[in-house]
């Protein structure tokens, strides 16, 4: 099957797109040895900075470096503005959906989302019923995964509303590029991203009703695959990085143990899953959480970012309803498109999926990280049959989507420079207002033809540029 | 029927506890079936009350002075309307379709539920399920532990009220009927003895109906409800943690006036 693929840098005639021209000229003018030497330098610097992650399922617990590619992914500013507006719209609607679900359930009563699908969803948390959150915000930090199909149209692949990670790579990749190739940043207007930690801190502070709230980052600890990021963000924001044992609850208030005595905590940027937050309310074996935290939270004495129970809104079985949510809550048309999705829990859609497994991508409704996923066109017959059996046994646990071609971006590979598939995760911060830093994290599938960009599946990352398109005057200027 | 209740629980620790925190669900609420005439908790220290996500009254007791025992007492008077068969609820029952680690149905439980109930999903079918379940797993103290799951207890073919309730919930939810765990007290028939107890409620025809598997009762006659939840962990009367303390010993005392000093019996 021949599928057209959109390349970020070159159009169908092979001409360089306008927003990449400055970079392309620089690339052509820079000797290959010099590029190679800078790439080695990047690897070394990343190792020294300690940006590594642990792969789940790797018994050795080996720390691995996520490969960094020095060819940036570039987005014209005009295009970015539309993505930005689309992400803001989407996350606003999702926050309103969450607030609605845990209160009046208007969208259920209106017959737009089936009651059973949300209320009997594993991500729906009874613990959130009957409490009001400051500013009605649930997902303070969201990661919206975007991909582009053959004609370049952006599609939202999924919304990550629990504890989306990867923003540290966005920041470190930019730092690295500016260090290795400062001349690239002198020659064109590339929007900065380094204010993200400030925006994050501002968002977290504004989520509390307390004046001058104290903020901490709660990590499961150094064995977590994203521990580097937890430490990084705490350091960049200038707040404490804590583990569950550093906090305690007294009289339904949360305190941090310090050498100067207990210090009250008002906002917890938690990077621990719901089930592990409070062993007295959720998983009793959890050593990661804080006993009593849920009681303090329900009393309104501490803010958790993100809130408990956001998983019900980023479940892949709820995803098909997001465009309707936007119309329902905001009375607007969706700016960003959803990927057409078949819900396998519906018998008619299941039979379509079973008949077309070779062409489809099948995902678990509760899955993430690219685990438990079938990419039909790339799968062996045995893999397809395994999924067929799983689908028949538990259809409600799966959705299916057409295999999008995913845009490509030139990438350094062993044989030189070749196109590789990419996605984009902008990070959306909801506080007094909904904001993003320009760009986000671009992930790249390094294996030729692969469409799976997750770092756990051998993906790498790129710096993501939002560039003002060159005017005629800028065009004529040489770099 | 009017019940006078005295419930005392003493936790003793081998070593000194530096700090402890408990979630207490020991306060009954008014409902068409039960009217609380008066109720009081006696705790080592005053504790704030709040409502949890299931609507239960929850007290959070935090002790941060070193201690070697915790004494928790509850007493009061409650009027039970034995003729009341079911309870309506303005909230959606759908969240009670979700299973938990303790109530997940495995293939054996699903098969069992289907073989007993066939295509029926009414009260008679669930009463049949309750009877068959008890035959399969008679009341057997000591056979299971507090962390035993529904699937494990069913495979053992034995258990106490907690296990009966978990297995019943797993079966009923697998049939697509919302069901929840109830913790409370039971005044045993023909005696003044009161026991801590657990039973189930299933959502049928727009209301919650009770199913006490252990006592084979589909009508809650002498049951005083304290709390509901998805499973034992959600609804249990006391759930706590402490720092330090070593081995814990729990001693519970339950009395119903006029008879004095009845030893509590955990079913």
Interface residues (C-beta under 8 A of the other chain):
Chain A: X105 X115 X116 X119 X120 X121 X122 X124 X125 X126 X127 X128 X129 X130 X248 X249 X250 X251 X252 X279 X280 X281 X283 X284 X291 X292 X295 X298 X299
Chain B: X19 X21 X22 X23 X48 X50 X51 X52 X53 X54 X55 X58 X60 X62 X64 X91 X92 X94 X95 X97 X98 X101 X178 X230 X233 X239 X240 X241
